[in-house]
């Protein structure tokens, strides 16, 4: 069901993926029930796996939650429950594949460069 939203008009978009992840991620973090966490991790993993099938995604440079997602999944990899830790590990695997696609896409790297330069300039101003 969620995959159909990402594949809307057969042009998958990172903006749509990010919107869905912004809904699912709080459910994962705020829940204390193992079955709810496992279900949320499964949904995240399936969305990321689907996204890996499309290395030429639209709006790749606008995917801004990779750090938050990586940190959250990394913490859930340390969960003592094996089902949760394996689900987080699988989702993290697909996230890394997406990040490699983004890095390998020259257009996306060029789009992301101005924001990176602004970030470096802001760091230079605060250090002075």
C-alpha positions as CSV (number, residue, x, y, z in Angstrom):
1,X,0.0,0.0,0.0
2,X,2.7,2.5,1.0
3,X,4.8,1.4,-2.0
4,X,1.9,2.5,-4.3
5,X,2.2,6.0,-2.9
6,X,5.9,6.2,-3.6
7,X,5.4,4.9,-7.1
8,X,2.7,7.4,-7.9
9,X,2.5,8.0,-11.7
10,X,5.5,5.5,-12.1
11,X,7.8,8.3,-11.1
12,X,9.1,7.5,-7.6
13,X,10.1,10.6,-5.6
14,X,12.3,11.0,-2.6
15,X,9.9,13.7,-1.4
16,X,7.1,11.2,-1.1
17,X,9.4,8.7,0.6
18,X,10.5,11.3,3.1
19,X,6.9,12.3,3.8
20,X,6.0,8.7,4.6
21,X,9.1,8.1,6.7
22,X,8.3,11.3,8.7
23,X,5.0,9.6,9.6
24,X,6.4,6.2,10.4
25,X,9.5,7.2,12.3
26,X,7.7,8.7,15.3
27,X,5.6,5.6,15.6
28,X,8.8,3.5,15.8
29,X,10.5,5.7,18.3
30,X,7.5,6.4,20.6
31,X,6.2,2.8,20.8
32,X,7.3,0.5,23.6
33,X,5.6,-2.6,22.1
34,X,7.8,-5.0,20.3
35,X,5.2,-5.9,17.6
36,X,4.6,-2.2,16.8
37,X,8.3,-1.5,16.5
38,X,8.7,-4.6,14.3
39,X,5.8,-3.6,12.1
40,X,7.2,0.0,11.7
41,X,10.7,-1.3,10.9
42,X,9.2,-3.7,8.4
43,X,7.4,-0.8,6.7
44,X,10.5,1.4,6.6
45,X,12.6,-1.5,5.3
46,X,10.1,-2.3,2.5
47,X,9.9,1.4,1.4
48,X,13.7,1.6,1.3
49,X,14.0,-1.7,-0.5
50,X,11.5,-0.5,-3.1
51,X,13.4,2.8,-3.5
52,X,16.6,0.9,-4.2
53,X,15.0,-0.5,-7.3
54,X,15.0,3.0,-8.8
55,X,18.5,4.5,-8.8
56,X,17.2,7.4,-10.9
57,X,14.8,8.9,-8.4
58,X,13.4,12.4,-8.7
59,X,14.3,15.0,-6.0
60,X,17.1,12.9,-4.5
61,X,18.9,16.1,-3.2
62,X,15.8,17.0,-1.2
63,X,16.0,13.8,0.9
64,X,17.1,15.5,4.1
65,X,16.4,13.0,6.8
66,X,19.1,10.5,6.1
67,X,21.1,11.4,9.2
68,X,18.0,11.2,11.5
69,X,17.0,7.9,9.9
70,X,20.5,6.5,10.1
71,X,20.8,7.4,13.8
72,X,17.4,6.0,14.7
73,X,18.0,2.7,12.9
74,X,21.5,2.5,14.4
75,X,20.1,2.7,17.9
76,X,17.5,0.1,17.1
77,X,20.2,-2.2,15.8
78,X,21.4,-2.4,19.4
79,X,18.0,-3.5,20.7
80,X,18.2,-6.7,22.7
81,X,15.2,-8.1,20.8
82,X,16.6,-10.0,17.8
83,X,13.5,-9.3,15.6
84,X,13.8,-5.6,16.1
85,X,17.6,-5.4,15.7
86,X,17.5,-7.5,12.5
87,X,14.7,-5.3,11.1
88,X,16.7,-2.2,11.8
89,X,19.8,-3.7,10.3
90,X,17.9,-4.6,7.1
91,X,16.5,-1.1,6.8
92,X,19.9,0.4,7.5
93,X,21.3,-1.8,4.7
94,X,18.8,-0.3,2.2
95,X,19.4,3.2,3.5
96,X,23.1,2.9,2.8
97,X,22.3,1.6,-0.7
98,X,20.2,4.7,-1.4
99,X,22.9,7.0,-0.1
100,X,25.4,5.3,-2.5
101,X,22.9,6.0,-5.3
102,X,22.7,9.6,-4.3
103,X,26.5,9.9,-4.1
104,X,27.0,8.2,-7.5
105,X,24.4,10.5,-9.2
106,X,26.4,13.5,-10.5
107,X,23.3,15.7,-10.9
108,X,22.3,15.0,-7.3
109,X,25.8,15.7,-6.0
110,X,25.8,19.0,-7.9
111,X,22.4,20.0,-6.5
112,X,23.5,19.3,-3.0
113,X,26.7,21.2,-3.3
114,X,25.3,24.7,-2.8
115,X,23.6,23.7,0.5
116,X,26.9,22.1,1.6
117,X,28.8,25.3,0.8
118,X,26.3,27.4,2.8
119,X,26.8,25.0,5.7
120,X,30.6,25.4,5.5
121,X,30.2,29.2,5.3
122,X,28.0,29.2,8.4
123,X,30.5,27.1,10.3
124,X,33.2,29.6,9.3
125,X,31.2,32.5,10.6
126,X,30.5,30.9,13.9
127,X,34.2,29.9,14.4
128,X,35.3,33.5,13.9
